[in-house]
Every structure is written in C-alpha cells, then in structure tokens.
C-alpha cells in the first residue's frame, strides 16, 4: 500500500483549509496520510520549534515501510535553520535499505540539496497545501507526479527556447534562491557535468539575474552540461525596466556561458508543474522548439 507521510520543516500552513483539502483528496483516492498532527503546529511564522521541525527530517532515518511518499505540507522559510541539526548520513543509510520517495519544492530545496550531498535522490514536485490542496487539482501536475514516482525511466516534453543541443548528466537544482543561499556551505553538492534545473517565484528579473550571476561567478554554472529554466512566477518587469525582462535576462545569461540554456519548462510554483528526480541520470535534447528530458536511476513505487 502506498501512503503519504507528512513533514513540516518550514513555514506554518496559514491555509489550513487547503491542507485539509489535500489530505482529503489523497485519502479519497486510497492513500492513507500519516503524521497529520503537525498541521497545526506553530511558533511565530514557523511550523513549530527548530527541534520539532528538525525532528520531522531526522525521524526519516527510522521511518519504516515501503511505498512511503514523504511530503512537506508547504514551503515558505525555515529549512535553512535546520541544516546543521540533522544527521544526513543516517537518512542516507536508511535510503539504501527501503528508499522513501521524498517530494517537495520551494524552501524544501535546502533539505533536498543536503540529502543529495549524501547521494539521496529526491523529487522536486508538488506539496500538500499548494498543489494537492488547490481548489481544483491540476491534472497535468497529478499525472506527471505519478509518472515520475511509478516509472524507472520517464520523459517530459515541452516547447523550449534555446540553442539546439544534446546533453547528459545528473539532474539537480530546484529553487534558485535556495541554491544561491547554499553557496559556500557544506550543503550544496559539488556537481560537475550536471543538468541544472532552476525555478523561482516573486523575484524581479534583475534579482533572478543577480542570483544566477552568483552561481556563475562561483563557477557552478560553467561546470554543468546544460541549464534548464522552469517557471519564474511573479517576475513581471515595470516601466523602469524599459524592455528588460526575463527573455532579455536569459539571453544575457546565455551570452556569458558556453553551455546551452533551455527555458520554458512547466516546473516550479505554478499549479501546472512537472515532477523531477533530483540526483537522477538525465538526457536533455532540444531541437527546434521540441525539448525532451529523459530521466532514470531514481527510486520508484514498488508494485
């Protein structure tokens, strides 16, 4: 039996109705949802004390069972406070026995990168409140979520923009702001020849550029085989920008790099999003406007 195990390492879920709707929707589909007591936990803006929230993650090392999907209630902010409080190697050791399928995005990227440093593959995808708890569950998001978790190899396809290319490497990344915040810390993987996928929300194009340049100047972008840009919700320019927008920013980034930058993937904070296994093997092909990203080597649900 497949079940969901809730964690809440970041912000308090202010939209309790959405969280309840997400749980109800999953249970109606036949998936038990455990650890629901964390939903109402709160300290200031956070979903509980540091000890409680770190405990959500640390407890994964001893979580029993197969076909367990671990999913945060929501993102927000707070995961960064926990990074030095968790025995990441203990979780990695558990994953070698009965892999948990860990899925989330946004602030959860910090947790995912710390796990990837230990070789643990997680999924960047939907969460309980914002996605499964939406007033209408997006069918694209739901289909791509189960596609990623059920198939040892799968492909996502979209009409991308960028130079024609073929690239292979480890897929990694997630939320751009969180990745930038991890530069210089022990919790950002030293990934060479990877395919770096990025997304963010409510960041003006110049802020997106500034964070990308931080990764560029740190030598991270230049060590990859390709960069894939997902959605950057809430990144509309204003009158002062005089034509400077996300496509212009992307073209500038491409001008600084010798590797391809492919944009347009439905991935991120939008209701419509793919699910991607961070740490899996990937092959990216872009020709004309057709882009495919094929992934394998990630944990899946057992039949």
Order of alpha helices (4+ residues) and beta strands (2+ residues): beta-alpha-beta-alpha-beta-alpha-beta-alpha-beta-alpha-beta-beta-alpha-beta-alpha-beta-alpha-beta-beta-beta-beta
